């Protein structure tokens, strides 16, 4: 077990150092992100030394559950592709221009409206969907309005990863942890509503206090003139994204998994695009979309799951369960899952902690404390969630720098108080129910 823990810890530490000090290796014109290269090396060492059983890894890849790594990757990459497709056509620039024409009421009101809109949409869809859809829009709008984009980007990301706790469908980690312990939709809501409201209100108040001075400046700038070269493709893309979002919101009710919905949406969009291309002869965004799709997430996620399989095999989960046993399960599991999300990402963390909870015969309080940590851990560092990695990549593509240190400052100011508020809400829920 000692060797496994050392290799896993060294891999996570090296990954964080890579993000901080050498995020990219450049070979002539090509750049390769180091965060996934490091995790691949760590996973390869575990497999080569036999510390991770290839058969167990294979079982994880075909497991019929909500956090099967292949299903998650299919969902995340296909939703990213839908967003990139519209961005290539100029949809988010068009939306930003339209919003700027209406945005003469001041930044503070805009800030409130954005936070409320993202919060409501996240409750009924998914945090990842909202982050991938809203981030390009905010980048374009802020540039056109000549305002600081950071307050709005922070509000969007925090709201999406706070209010995602409310319903079981808001985050894949919610689905996995709840279904693993037989918690249905209504029972989940009973324990999640107070923590979500407490955390959401706390986060908004802190964000407003942090950015109130920046939000005092007027909205200036003029809307840019955006010309859409291929309106049929734009309409097709918008219809597919809207239909996909609606189906994702009701997928748990109709018995269709989210990854199937999003993958079918992308497949349908490609077919429709090729048909329109045959009649219009205008360029399509398919090539640009293929180039911008974040394929590097595939080796990263799969490598992290190898680490989790190795830790489970070594008996480390039993040791973790023993360390978290005893009194104060809400605090112990909430803080531990929050911290672990920012070492190994919240999805692998949920798989690891499901084993920990099983070994410890975890209570309802421990399960929901873990759910809270998996959601709020997403905005403490970029590693906390796949959405955080994609969010920073989107900002980089728009020429906006938001470093690991900037992310950590935001997380320390907002995520820690929100975590305390959510765990307090959970304590009340467990006490009364």
C-alpha positions as CSV (number, residue, x, y, z in Angstrom):
1,X,0.0,0.0,0.0
2,X,2.8,2.4,0.8
3,X,4.3,2.3,-2.7
4,X,0.8,2.9,-4.3
5,X,0.2,5.9,-2.0
6,X,3.6,7.4,-2.7
7,X,3.2,7.1,-6.5
8,X,-0.3,8.5,-6.4
9,X,0.7,11.4,-4.1
10,X,3.8,12.1,-6.2
11,X,1.7,12.1,-9.4
12,X,-0.9,14.6,-7.9
13,X,1.9,16.8,-6.5
14,X,3.7,16.8,-9.9
15,X,0.5,17.6,-11.7
16,X,-0.1,20.7,-9.5
17,X,3.5,21.8,-9.9
18,X,3.1,21.4,-13.6
19,X,0.0,23.6,-13.8
20,X,1.7,26.2,-11.6
21,X,5.2,26.4,-13.1
22,X,5.3,24.7,-16.5
23,X,1.7,24.3,-17.8
24,X,2.7,23.6,-21.4
25,X,5.6,22.0,-23.3
26,X,6.1,23.5,-26.7
27,X,7.7,21.6,-29.6
28,X,8.1,24.0,-32.4
29,X,4.5,25.2,-33.2
30,X,2.8,22.6,-31.1
31,X,2.0,22.9,-27.4
32,X,1.2,20.0,-25.1
33,X,-0.4,20.6,-21.6
34,X,1.6,19.0,-18.9
35,X,-1.2,18.2,-16.5
36,X,-2.4,15.2,-18.5
37,X,1.1,14.0,-19.4
38,X,2.1,13.8,-15.8
39,X,-1.0,11.8,-14.8
40,X,-0.4,9.4,-17.8
41,X,3.1,8.7,-16.5
42,X,1.8,8.1,-13.0
43,X,-0.8,5.7,-14.3
44,X,1.7,3.9,-16.5
45,X,4.0,3.3,-13.6
46,X,1.1,1.8,-11.5
47,X,0.1,-0.5,-14.4
48,X,3.7,-1.5,-15.2
49,X,4.5,-2.4,-11.6
50,X,1.2,-4.3,-11.1
51,X,0.0,-1.9,-8.4
52,X,-3.0,-1.3,-10.6
53,X,-4.7,-4.4,-11.9
54,X,-5.5,-3.9,-15.7
55,X,-8.6,-6.2,-15.3
56,X,-10.0,-3.9,-12.6
57,X,-9.3,-0.9,-14.8
58,X,-11.1,-2.6,-17.6
59,X,-14.1,-3.3,-15.3
60,X,-14.2,0.4,-14.4
61,X,-14.4,1.4,-18.1
62,X,-17.4,-0.8,-18.7
63,X,-19.2,-0.3,-15.4
64,X,-22.8,0.6,-15.7
65,X,-22.9,3.6,-13.4
66,X,-23.1,7.4,-13.6
67,X,-19.4,8.1,-13.2
68,X,-18.1,5.6,-15.7
69,X,-15.1,7.5,-17.1
70,X,-16.1,6.8,-20.7
71,X,-19.6,8.0,-20.2
72,X,-18.4,11.2,-18.5
73,X,-16.0,11.9,-21.3
74,X,-18.6,11.3,-23.9
75,X,-21.0,13.8,-22.1
76,X,-18.4,16.4,-21.4
77,X,-16.6,16.4,-24.8
78,X,-19.9,16.3,-26.8
79,X,-21.4,19.2,-24.8
80,X,-18.1,21.1,-25.4
81,X,-18.3,20.4,-29.1
82,X,-21.9,21.8,-29.3
83,X,-20.7,25.0,-27.6
84,X,-17.6,25.3,-29.8
85,X,-19.8,24.8,-32.9
86,X,-21.9,27.8,-32.0
87,X,-18.9,29.9,-31.1
88,X,-17.3,29.1,-34.5
89,X,-20.5,30.5,-36.2
90,X,-20.4,33.7,-34.1
91,X,-23.5,32.9,-32.0
92,X,-22.0,34.0,-28.6
93,X,-20.7,37.2,-30.2
94,X,-24.2,37.9,-31.6
95,X,-25.7,37.2,-28.2
96,X,-23.2,39.5,-26.5
97,X,-24.0,42.3,-29.0
98,X,-27.7,42.0,-28.4
99,X,-27.3,42.0,-24.6
100,X,-25.1,45.1,-24.7
101,X,-27.9,47.0,-26.5
102,X,-30.1,46.2,-23.5
103,X,-27.5,46.7,-20.8
104,X,-27.8,50.3,-19.8
105,X,-29.1,49.7,-16.2
106,X,-25.6,49.4,-14.6
107,X,-23.2,46.6,-13.8
108,X,-24.6,45.7,-10.4
109,X,-28.0,44.8,-11.8
110,X,-26.4,42.9,-14.6
111,X,-24.2,41.0,-12.1
112,X,-27.3,40.1,-10.1
113,X,-29.3,39.0,-13.2
114,X,-26.4,36.8,-14.4
115,X,-26.0,35.1,-11.0
116,X,-29.7,34.4,-10.8
117,X,-30.0,33.2,-14.4
118,X,-27.0,30.8,-14.0
119,X,-28.3,29.6,-10.7
120,X,-31.8,28.7,-12.0
121,X,-30.6,27.1,-15.2
122,X,-28.0,25.0,-13.3
123,X,-30.6,23.6,-11.0
124,X,-32.5,22.2,-13.9
125,X,-29.7,21.3,-16.2
126,X,-26.0,20.7,-15.2
127,X,-23.1,22.8,-14.0
128,X,-20.9,21.7,-16.9
129,X,-23.5,22.6,-19.5
130,X,-23.9,26.0,-18.1
131,X,-20.2,26.8,-17.7
132,X,-19.5,25.7,-21.3
133,X,-22.4,27.7,-22.7
134,X,-22.1,30.9,-20.7
135,X,-18.3,31.4,-20.6
136,X,-17.9,32.4,-24.3
137,X,-20.9,34.7,-24.1
138,X,-19.4,36.6,-21.0
139,X,-16.1,36.9,-22.8
140,X,-17.6,38.5,-25.9
141,X,-20.0,40.7,-23.9
142,X,-17.4,42.1,-21.6
143,X,-15.1,43.0,-24.5
144,X,-17.9,44.7,-26.3
145,X,-19.1,46.6,-23.2
146,X,-15.5,47.5,-22.2
147,X,-16.0,46.2,-18.7
148,X,-13.9,43.9,-16.5
149,X,-15.0,40.3,-17.2
150,X,-13.7,38.8,-14.0
151,X,-16.7,39.5,-11.7
152,X,-19.1,38.0,-14.2
153,X,-16.9,35.0,-15.0
154,X,-16.5,34.4,-11.2
155,X,-20.2,34.7,-10.6
156,X,-21.0,32.3,-13.4
157,X,-18.5,29.6,-12.3
158,X,-19.4,29.9,-8.6
159,X,-23.1,29.9,-9.2
160,X,-23.0,26.9,-11.5
161,X,-21.0,24.8,-9.1
162,X,-23.0,25.8,-6.0
163,X,-26.6,25.5,-7.2
164,X,-25.7,22.2,-8.9
165,X,-26.1,20.6,-5.5
166,X,-29.9,21.3,-5.4
167,X,-31.1,18.4,-7.6
168,X,-29.7,15.0,-8.2
169,X,-29.2,15.8,-11.9
170,X,-27.1,18.9,-11.3
171,X,-23.7,17.1,-11.3
172,X,-22.6,13.6,-12.3
173,X,-21.1,13.2,-8.8
174,X,-24.6,13.8,-7.3
175,X,-26.0,11.0,-9.4
176,X,-23.2,8.6,-8.6
177,X,-23.1,9.1,-4.9
178,X,-26.9,9.2,-4.5
179,X,-27.7,6.2,-6.6
180,X,-24.8,4.2,-5.0
181,X,-26.7,4.5,-1.7
182,X,-30.3,4.2,-3.0
183,X,-31.2,7.8,-2.5
184,X,-34.2,8.8,-4.8
185,X,-35.0,12.2,-6.2
186,X,-37.3,13.4,-3.5
187,X,-35.1,12.1,-0.6
188,X,-32.1,13.8,-2.2
189,X,-33.9,17.1,-2.5
190,X,-34.9,16.9,1.2
191,X,-31.3,16.9,2.4
192,X,-29.8,19.1,-0.3
193,X,-32.1,22.1,-0.4
194,X,-30.9,23.8,2.8
195,X,-27.2,23.3,2.1
196,X,-27.6,24.6,-1.4
197,X,-29.5,27.8,-0.4
198,X,-27.1,28.5,2.4
199,X,-24.1,28.1,0.2
200,X,-25.6,29.9,-2.7
201,X,-26.5,33.0,-0.7
202,X,-23.2,33.0,1.1
203,X,-21.3,32.8,-2.2
204,X,-23.3,35.6,-3.8
205,X,-22.8,38.0,-0.8
206,X,-19.0,37.4,-0.8
207,X,-18.8,37.8,-4.6
208,X,-20.7,41.1,-4.4
209,X,-18.5,42.4,-1.6
210,X,-15.4,41.4,-3.5
211,X,-16.3,43.0,-6.8
212,X,-18.6,45.9,-5.8
213,X,-16.0,48.5,-6.7
214,X,-15.4,47.0,-10.1
215,X,-19.1,46.9,-10.7
216,X,-19.5,50.7,-10.0
217,X,-18.1,51.7,-13.4
218,X,-20.7,52.4,-16.1
219,X,-21.3,50.1,-19.1
220,X,-19.6,51.8,-22.0
221,X,-18.7,50.7,-25.5
222,X,-20.9,50.1,-28.5
223,X,-22.3,46.8,-29.7
224,X,-20.2,45.3,-32.5
225,X,-21.8,44.6,-35.8
226,X,-21.9,40.8,-36.0
227,X,-22.6,39.2,-39.4
228,X,-23.7,35.6,-39.5
229,X,-22.5,34.1,-42.7
230,X,-24.5,30.9,-42.5
231,X,-27.8,31.4,-40.8
232,X,-29.2,27.9,-41.5
233,X,-26.2,26.4,-39.7
234,X,-26.6,28.8,-36.8
235,X,-30.3,27.9,-36.4
236,X,-29.5,24.2,-36.6
237,X,-26.8,24.6,-33.9
238,X,-29.0,26.6,-31.6
239,X,-31.9,24.1,-32.0
240,X,-29.6,21.2,-31.2
241,X,-28.1,22.8,-28.1
242,X,-31.5,23.8,-26.8
243,X,-33.0,20.4,-27.4
244,X,-30.0,18.7,-25.9
245,X,-30.2,20.9,-22.8
246,X,-33.9,20.2,-22.3
247,X,-33.4,16.5,-22.8
248,X,-30.5,16.5,-20.3
249,X,-32.8,18.2,-17.7
250,X,-35.4,15.4,-18.1
251,X,-33.1,12.5,-18.8
252,X,-33.4,11.0,-15.3
253,X,-37.2,11.0,-15.7
254,X,-37.3,9.4,-19.1
255,X,-34.7,6.8,-18.3
256,X,-32.1,7.9,-20.9
257,X,-28.5,8.5,-19.7
258,X,-27.1,12.0,-20.2
259,X,-24.1,10.8,-22.3
260,X,-26.4,9.2,-24.8
261,X,-28.4,12.4,-25.1
262,X,-25.4,14.6,-25.8
263,X,-23.7,12.1,-28.1
264,X,-26.8,11.7,-30.2
265,X,-27.2,15.5,-30.3
266,X,-23.6,15.8,-31.8
267,X,-24.2,13.0,-34.2
268,X,-27.4,14.6,-35.4
269,X,-25.8,18.0,-35.7
270,X,-23.0,16.6,-37.9
271,X,-25.5,14.9,-40.2
272,X,-27.6,18.1,-40.5
273,X,-24.5,20.2,-41.1
274,X,-23.3,17.9,-44.0
275,X,-26.8,18.0,-45.5
276,X,-26.9,21.8,-45.4
277,X,-23.4,22.0,-46.7
278,X,-24.4,19.9,-49.8
279,X,-27.0,22.6,-50.7
280,X,-25.4,25.8,-49.7
281,X,-21.7,25.2,-50.5
282,X,-20.7,27.5,-47.6
283,X,-17.9,26.6,-45.1
284,X,-19.0,24.7,-42.0
285,X,-17.5,25.0,-38.5
286,X,-16.8,21.3,-38.3
287,X,-13.1,21.6,-38.9
288,X,-12.6,24.4,-36.4
289,X,-14.8,22.5,-33.9
290,X,-12.7,19.4,-34.3
291,X,-9.5,21.3,-33.7
292,X,-10.7,23.1,-30.6
293,X,-12.3,20.0,-28.9
294,X,-10.4,19.2,-25.7
295,X,-9.2,15.7,-26.4
296,X,-6.5,16.0,-23.7
297,X,-9.2,15.4,-21.1
298,X,-9.4,11.8,-22.3
299,X,-6.0,10.7,-21.1
300,X,-6.3,12.8,-18.0
301,X,-9.6,11.3,-16.8
302,X,-8.6,7.7,-17.6
303,X,-5.2,8.1,-15.9
304,X,-6.9,9.5,-12.7
305,X,-9.2,6.5,-12.7
306,X,-6.2,4.2,-12.8
307,X,-4.9,5.9,-9.7
308,X,-8.2,5.4,-7.9
309,X,-8.3,1.7,-8.9
310,X,-4.8,1.3,-7.5
311,X,-5.7,3.0,-4.2
312,X,-8.8,0.8,-3.8
313,X,-6.8,-2.4,-4.5
314,X,-4.1,-1.4,-2.0
315,X,-6.5,-1.1,0.9
316,X,-6.0,2.7,1.2
317,X,-9.8,3.2,1.1
318,X,-10.2,1.1,4.3
319,X,-7.5,3.3,6.0
320,X,-9.3,6.5,4.9
321,X,-12.6,5.1,6.2
322,X,-11.0,4.3,9.5
323,X,-9.5,7.9,9.7
324,X,-12.9,9.4,9.0
325,X,-14.9,7.2,11.4
326,X,-16.3,8.4,14.7
327,X,-18.1,11.6,15.5
328,X,-18.6,14.7,13.3
329,X,-19.1,12.8,10.0
330,X,-20.4,16.0,8.3
331,X,-17.3,18.0,9.0
332,X,-14.9,15.1,8.4
333,X,-16.4,13.9,5.1
334,X,-17.2,17.4,3.9
335,X,-13.7,18.8,4.4
336,X,-12.0,15.6,3.2
337,X,-14.0,15.3,0.0
338,X,-13.5,19.0,-0.7
339,X,-9.7,18.7,-0.3
340,X,-9.6,15.4,-2.3
341,X,-11.4,17.0,-5.2
342,X,-8.6,19.4,-5.6
343,X,-6.0,16.7,-5.5
344,X,-7.5,14.2,-7.9
345,X,-10.5,15.9,-9.4
346,X,-14.1,15.6,-8.1
347,X,-15.2,12.7,-10.3
348,X,-12.4,10.3,-9.4
349,X,-12.8,11.5,-5.8
350,X,-16.5,10.5,-5.8
351,X,-15.6,7.0,-7.0
352,X,-12.9,6.8,-4.3
353,X,-15.2,8.1,-1.5
354,X,-18.0,5.7,-2.6
355,X,-15.7,2.9,-1.6
356,X,-14.7,4.7,1.6
357,X,-18.3,5.2,2.5
358,X,-19.0,1.6,1.8
359,X,-16.1,0.4,4.0
360,X,-17.2,2.8,6.8
361,X,-20.9,1.9,6.4
362,X,-21.4,5.6,5.8
363,X,-24.5,7.5,7.1
364,X,-26.8,9.8,5.2
365,X,-24.9,12.8,6.7
366,X,-21.5,11.4,5.4
367,X,-22.9,10.8,1.9
368,X,-24.4,14.3,1.6
369,X,-21.3,15.9,3.1
370,X,-19.3,14.2,0.3
371,X,-21.8,15.5,-2.3
372,X,-21.2,19.0,-1.0
373,X,-17.5,18.6,-1.2
374,X,-17.6,17.3,-4.7
375,X,-19.6,20.4,-5.9
376,X,-18.0,23.2,-3.9
377,X,-14.5,21.8,-4.4
378,X,-14.9,22.7,-8.1
379,X,-14.2,26.4,-7.5
380,X,-11.3,26.1,-5.1
381,X,-8.7,25.3,-7.7
382,X,-8.9,24.5,-11.4
383,X,-8.2,20.8,-10.7
384,X,-11.4,20.5,-8.7
385,X,-13.6,19.7,-11.7
386,X,-13.3,19.1,-15.4
387,X,-15.3,22.3,-15.9
388,X,-12.6,24.3,-14.1
389,X,-9.9,23.0,-16.6
390,X,-12.2,23.7,-19.6
391,X,-13.1,27.1,-18.1
392,X,-9.5,28.3,-17.9
393,X,-8.9,26.9,-21.4
394,X,-11.8,28.9,-22.8
395,X,-10.6,32.1,-21.1
396,X,-7.1,31.5,-22.6
397,X,-8.6,31.1,-26.1
398,X,-10.2,34.5,-25.6
399,X,-7.0,36.2,-24.5
400,X,-8.0,36.3,-20.8
401,X,-5.5,35.2,-18.2
402,X,-6.8,33.6,-15.1
403,X,-3.9,31.8,-13.4
404,X,-3.9,29.0,-10.8
405,X,-3.1,31.7,-8.2
406,X,-6.0,33.8,-9.2
407,X,-8.3,30.8,-9.1
408,X,-7.0,29.9,-5.6
409,X,-7.6,33.5,-4.3
410,X,-11.2,33.3,-5.5
411,X,-11.6,29.8,-4.0
412,X,-10.2,30.8,-0.7
413,X,-12.5,33.8,-0.5
414,X,-15.7,32.1,-1.7
415,X,-15.4,28.3,-1.6
416,X,-14.4,28.0,2.1
417,X,-17.2,30.1,3.5
418,X,-19.7,28.5,1.2
419,X,-18.5,25.1,2.3
420,X,-19.0,26.0,6.0
421,X,-22.5,27.4,5.2
422,X,-23.4,24.2,3.3
423,X,-22.2,21.9,6.0
424,X,-24.2,24.0,8.5
425,X,-27.3,23.6,6.3
426,X,-26.7,19.9,6.1
427,X,-26.5,19.6,9.9
428,X,-29.9,21.3,10.2
429,X,-31.4,19.0,7.5
430,X,-30.1,15.9,9.2
431,X,-31.3,17.1,12.6
432,X,-34.8,17.9,11.5
433,X,-35.3,15.0,9.0
